[in-house]
Every structure is written in structure tokens, then in C-alpha cells.
Amino acid sequence: MWCIPAEGDAHFVCQMESVLEVYKRPLDPLNPVVCMDETTVQCIKEVRAPIAARPGETERYDVEYERNGVAHLLLFYAPFENWRRIQVADNHAACEWAEGVRRLVEEDYSNANKITLVMDNLNTHSGASFYKAFTPEHARRLLNKLEFVYTPKHGSWLNMAECEFSVLSRQCLARRLSDSEKVANEITVWTRSRNQNTAPVDWRFSTEDARIKLKRLYPNLLS
């Protein structure tokens, strides 16, 4: 469900239009657009062995289970290229995020001139995290290859990585997975299949649409 702010929110519309302007750029392999988001998955261990599926009956689980920690997911998603990578970690610390972005810059898009990274304004999503994880020289090299574009508060629906997480939850994570290793294995298979068998996103909501459909969010200059 979309969460839209109150009327006349200049900060919201400024950030929203910044994201929408990024989405309408021509596809450029040397200047890719990547959406990034994070979430957690509760790992669940079975207390009793499930009853295997039989003809006419699905697999059945006992109502009891054992919590077994959480797996933290970092998703990097290039919607206009139909590419995604999901990093499974034990935490969501600044250094974990920094390492994920380092891989994006130095491995996934090593030939890019500049990567535009669309994400929410979490405190770890900043250049400071690079300086916590790497030498100053390394941190600065990474920052020189990046453009950060932040979604506004209450504007997570503008981040296409959130939509991708929704698909992942329905297709891959809507069952009990016992530990982080199991989560990572399942996600690896899902990611490989989705990278090969789906199409790039056809994003149609534009700045012009926003100024009409979300007009109430813009400050009223006549009042």
C-alpha cells in the first residue's frame, strides 16, 4: 500500500521528481541506473518433520517452529536491464552496505563511468560508510563513480527494488527456511532464473503524471 504524505510537501515532491527524472533517462551501459533496498528474513527451523506431499495433498507443516535468527538481504536491481544481485548477510551494518556497493562498482559494473544508485535515506546509505570500511583513497574512488538519488520519506514506492522484493517474497521466501545458508541458496536459484527469464521494467509514471495525479502534494503558490 502506498503511503502518501500530507498536502503541500515541497521536500517530498522535490525528491520524487529527482527519482522520476532518473527513470526517464535513455538506457546507457556506461551510466547504469541501479535501485537498492534492504530487508530481513526470519529463519525458521522445524520442531517436527513436515509431512511430505502426496497426490491430492500439499506438504504439511506443524504449527510449532523454532526461530533461528534472521538473514539480512541487500538487493541491487537494474530494472531497465533486467539484472539483479542479492547479498545475504548477518547484519545491516554500514560496512556490509559499503561492501555490497563496492562489488557493484568494481565487479558488476567495472566499466561504467558513473552508476546512479536509487535508494532510501537510511543513515548507512552514505559516503561515510565507505570511510568506515575502506582506506580514504579507496572510499573516494568509489564515491567518484556513484551518484546517489534518495527516495523521499513515505516514497518507498518510487524505489523499484521494493517491488522486486515483493516478487521475491511471494515466489521464493513464502515458506520456512531454516538458516541463512538455506536462504542464500534459494535466492541464488531464484535470482539466476529471474535474470534469464523476465523482461526489463516498463516504468510509465512520469514527472508530468505526478504533477497531475499528485497535484495536492505540491505547494499551492496562489494561497
N, C-alpha and C positions, 0 to 999 in steps of 0.2 A: 504494500500500500504506500502511495506517495505521501510524503509529509511536506506540505507547502507552508511557508512562513506567513506571517501577518502581512497585511497590505502595506504598500509603500516602503519596501525594504530595499534600499539602494545597494547595500552590500551584497545581498542575495542576487539581484539581477546583474550586477557587475560581474560577479564570479560565474554565474550561469552563462552569460553571453561570452565570457572568455572561453569556457569549455565548448560551447556550440560553435564558436569561430574555429576552434581547433578541428572539430569534427568535419568541417566542410572544406578543409584543405585538400588539394589534389594528392593522390597517393604518390609518395616519393620514397623509394627504398633507402635513400641516403638520409632521410629525415622522418623516420617512422613515428607513429603515434601509438603509445602503449598505455593501457589502463591498468591500474594496480589496486588491489584490495586485499584485505586480510580477514580471516575468520578462524574460529576454533571448532574442533570436532570432539565430542565426548567419546572416549574409548570405553567400550562395554565388553566385559568378559561374561561368558555364560556360567551360571551356577550349576545348571543341569544340561546335559547334551540335548540339542534340538532333535525333534522327530523329523526324520528325512521325508521329503516329498514323495507322494505315491500317486498313481493315476487317479485323477479327480480330486486330489487334495494337495494343498500347498505345504511347504515346510512350516512346522510349528515350533514356537519358542516358549519357554517357561516365562511367566511374568516376573520372576525374580532374576536379578542380574547383579554384577559387581562392577562398580566404577573403577576404571583403570587409567586415570589421568586424562589428559587432553592432548590432541595433536593440533598444532598451530599451522595454518595454511596461509601462504603468501602467493597470490595469483598475479602473474604478469600476462596480459592479454592484449594482443594486437588485433583489434576487431576487424580492421579493413584488409588484413592479410590472412585471417583465419589461422592464427598461431597463438598458442598459449603454453605457459610453463607454470607448474605449481610446485612450490617449495614447501616441504613438510618439516617442521621444526618443533622443538620442545618449548619454545618461548617466543615472545614477540618483542624482544629487546631491540634497542637501536642497532646494535652490531649485527643482529640477524637480518634486519631490513637492509642494512648497508651492504652486506654480503650478497643478498639477492639482487640488489641494483648493480653491484659490481659485475656479477655474472651477466646481467642484461647488457651492460656497456661493453665489457671486454670479451664476452663469448657469444652471446646471442646476436648482438648487432655490432660486432667489432669493426665493420666497415662504414658504419653510419657517421655522418658529420655531427648530427645533433638528434637526440632522442627526446621527444615530448612525452612526459610522464604525467598522466592524469590520475589524481588520487585525492583522498580526503586529507584534511589538515591535521592529522594526528601528530602529536609532538615529536614522534620519532621520524616522521616523514620530512626530513630537512637535511640540509648540507651538514649540519652539526654532527649527525650520526656518522658521516664518513670520517670525521676527525676523531671520533671515538674508536673507530675500527681500524683505520689505516694511518700511514705516515702523512704529514701535511702535504707532501708532494703528490702522493697517490690520491689523496682526497680531492685536491684541486684539479687533477687531471680528470677525475670522474665528473666533477661539477661542471667543468668546461664542456662536457659532452651532453649535458642534460638541460632541459627546460621543464620546470615544474609548473603545472597548472592545477590549481586546487578547486575541487567542487565546494560549493557553499554549504554552510550548516543547513540541515534539512534538505539538502540537494543531492543525496547519495544516488538517487535515481538517474542522475546525469552520468554516473560512472558505469560504463558498460561492463566492467569487471564484476559489478554486483549482480548484473543479470546472468553472467556466466556462472557465478557461484550458485545461483538459484537452480540452474540446469544441473550442475554437479550434485547438488543436494538431492534432487529428485532421481537422477539416473544412477548415482554411484554410492551415496552416503546414507540413503534412507533404510539402513539396516544396521545391525550390531557388528561393529568391528572392534576386535579385542585390544589392539595396541597400535602405536604409531607406525610400526613397520607394516602392519596389515593395511592401514590407511594409505601409506605411501605406495604400496604395491598395487592396490586397487586404483588409485588415482593415476598411476603411471599408465596402466592399461587404458583407462578412460581417456586420458589426455592424448595418447597416441592415436586412438580411434577417432576422436573428435577433430584432431588436427588434419586427419586424412579424409574424413567423410562429411564434413559440414562446409558451409559456404561463408564467405565474408559477410559482415553485417551491412545491412542497407539502412543506415540511420537517416531518417527523414525529418526529424524535428529540428527546425532551424531557428535562428535568431528572429527572423521575420514572424515565424509561427508563435514564438514566445511572446512577442510584443502585442500579439492579438489575443491569444488564448490565455495568457497570464498577465493581462494588462493591469489587473488590480494590484499586482506586486510592484509595479513601477510607481515611483513618487509622482504625485499629482502636482505639476508645476503651475497649475492655474489656481490652486487654493491659497 
